[in-house]
Amino acid sequence: MINRRELLNIAATAGVASVLAADSARTAEQESTVIEIVDTNVSLFQWPFRRLPLDDTTALVKKLRSLGIAEAWAGSFDGVLHRDVAGVNQRLAVECKRYPELIPIGSINPELPDWEEDLRRCIETHDMPGIRLHPNYHGYTLDDSRFARLLKLATAKGRFVQIAATMEDVRTQHPLVRAADVDLKPLPDVMTRVRGANVQILNYRPSSPLLEKLAKAPGIHFGTARADGSDAVPKLVERVPNGRVMFGTHAPFLIPEAALIRVHESGQLDEPALRSVLSTNARQVLAKAGT
């Protein structure tokens, strides 16, 4: 299995080669195998509280390409605090058209008037395959009836929903804008009532004892951005049903190389599991969205 030094060397050139066995047993065919990576968790534009090294879209896309990331699902940092959600999603859609790798994921705030119209525009005007929610910044909980209605409407249109469990560690947040991690406990119950729903939890620490309940609920998927530790991603894969773990970097807030290293460095994922996490699972969810 590829080690940290090899991955960093590859990341600086043309992508991540998957290795199926120990170095001594590698074949030329195995060495040439390349996985086209799907990053399900990037954001465009500027984080409201500080500048980030890759918060320019061109720079971010250049970095993603250098790491072999063939597709990135892009939300908008503007969607966290801006009240003109229609404008947020319009700018996102226009920006993503400039780069073939970027798939726009719209923002919806059910606390705002006429949020249903914002959802309609995401689907009908911009043809976005999914939407991204920030309940902790927008001031609602997952047992709110508006969340259940939003999930039903998105599911009826074949769209998936991403929930950002957090965006920034509470210890580094601006003192006037505190946002605790989203309480995910109501989610399994909502999922059982909305048949066919697909929800991905972003930036969630999978060590939480709630993971077992979330994993038992249908249609809940997990990102890897905050799976901390050299064996955290393999453990997550083991603890949840097949097809439920999808690679994500939380770039540019986090360094994208770090997420790739965590996926690879344990050496515990074989080639099929690695391919599932890095691309197959995400492409299956996207295919269900009909895009």
MORAGI-V111911 format. One line per field, one symbol per residue. phi: phi as a letter, one per 30 degrees, with the letter a starting at -180 (. if undefined). A space follows every 10 residues. Layout:
phi->???
This chain:
phi->.dcddddddd edcbkcddcc bdedcdcddd dddbcddccd bbbcicddca dcecdceddd dededdcidd abdccbeddd bdcddddedd ddddddddbd dccdcdcbbd dcdiddddde dedddchdda bbcbeddcib cdcdddddde ddddddcicc bccddacbed dcdddcbcbd eddceddedd ddccdidbbc cchcdddedd edddddddic cbccecddjd cddedddddb deiccbdach dddcddeddd dddcddiccd ddddddddae dddddddddi c
